[in-house]
Amino acid sequence: MNSSTKFIHALNLALGGEPQALLKALNQTPNPETAWRKISHSAIDPDREMEKLVRAGIWLVDQSSKDYPPLLKEIHDAPAILYIKGKLPWKHNETDWTIGIVGTRKPTEYGKFVARQFGEELAEGGAIIVSGLATGIDREAHVGALKARGRTVAVIGSGLDRDSFFPQANWAIAETIIKDGGAVISEYPPGAPALPHHFPERNRIIAGLAQGIIIVEAQEKSGALITARLAMEENRDVFAIPGPITSLTSRGPNLLIKEGATPALSPNDLFEAYGRAKTVPEAAAEALGELEAKILEALREPCSLDDLKTQLKEDTAALQASLSLLELKNKIFEVELGIYSRRA
């Protein structure tokens, strides 16, 4: 980490953690230390703030760092700084292959299946899967990549600390991404809440990190379509999963196909588009934790989260985390929204 990074972080804090304000300040005064001293009249101590990040397991890259993703640096308004938990999986050579998968927070069962299938098979073939860790399509894409023991990166619209992290229900997925060699990243400092305008800003990072973006399900006016249009503006490839013309969630992808996006009918279409060979690694056996084993025993009959809370007398956060891990291990599935069952 170079010496300028701590001043960019301090400047970001002084400006309220707003990326556009940070970029504007650095455009006006490119030297981060000078920019920080010009506007900071607070008690912010750059060294102390960096120590807080270290204790929280968060590290930083700015655009001068060798670890800053090269593709991201190419976009308009590339983030001045990235906060990272985990390990950035890019090697910065020809082996890098990054695919974004995004879509609605309220998918159909078809959309959930497709997102997980594409995430899993593309990760098996060496793609780094990038998404936004939102509920719905994003979550399924990450879960698919994790199931394949692949690499995945989540870009979120809040701070990376436990209290600010959004959505809270996907904290266990974030921890698994980090444990399995991926990363969760944000341009917002710890303590930053998930404000509505953060998500369009977040979407440009997803588009910027990926060589190609797949839109699984999305309505005509949605964040996923914003991501697709940003990707087009940055000369990235845009793929769309076709769906029934009567389905609201398929209107977005169908419209993109009408406008020239490439229809993706299976993961093989992506392998062919990028000249990649599909490889399938051996899956590693996974032991169950104590609470996971209890949940699996309780799911001899389908149960809701509330049913499990009553039976097992565990708090919601612990149950949600274990349910997520059991899904990753392919031990359980959602029969319908919020109702879980064990696999045969």
Number of C-alpha atoms within 10 A of each C-alpha: 13 10 9 13 22 23 22 25 27 24 27 24 22 18 17 13 22 16 21 16 14 22 19 13 20 19 12 9 14 12 14 21 19 13 19 23 12 12 12 14 9 7 7 13 11 18 11 12 15 19 13 12 17 12 9 14 13 21 17 24 22 22 17 14 13 11 16 20 19 14 17 20 18 12 19 12 15 17 24 22 24 19 20 22 22 20 18 19 17 17 11 14 7 6 11 13 21 24 26 31 31 33 35 25 18 14 21 17 14 11 23 21 16 22 30 23 21 26 34 26 23 30 29 23 19 21 25 25 29 30 32 27 27 23 18 20 31 27 25 29 33 33 29 27 30 26 23 24 21 26 28 30 29 25 22 27 28 26 22 28 17 12 13 17 21 21 14 16 16 19 19 18 24 24 16 20 26 21 12 16 17 26 23 26 27 22 27 27 25 22 16 21 18 17 10 9 9 18 19 16 19 22 24 23 29 27 33 26 27 23 19 24 29 28 29 31 35 28 19 18 10 16 19 29 23 18 29 31 17 22 26 16 12 18 14 18 18 26 25 27 24 21 18 10 11 8 14 13 23 26 20 28 29 26 17 22 18 11 9 12 21 20 19 19 13 13 17 16 14 20 16 11 11 12 9 16 10 16 12 14 10 9 9 10 7 7 9 15 12 9 16 20 14 15 24 20 11 17 19 13 10 17 20 16 15 15 14 20 16 10 13 14 11 12 12 13 14 13 20 18 19 22 22 21 21 20 18 22 18 13 16 21 18 16 14 11 9 11 15 23 20 21 13 6
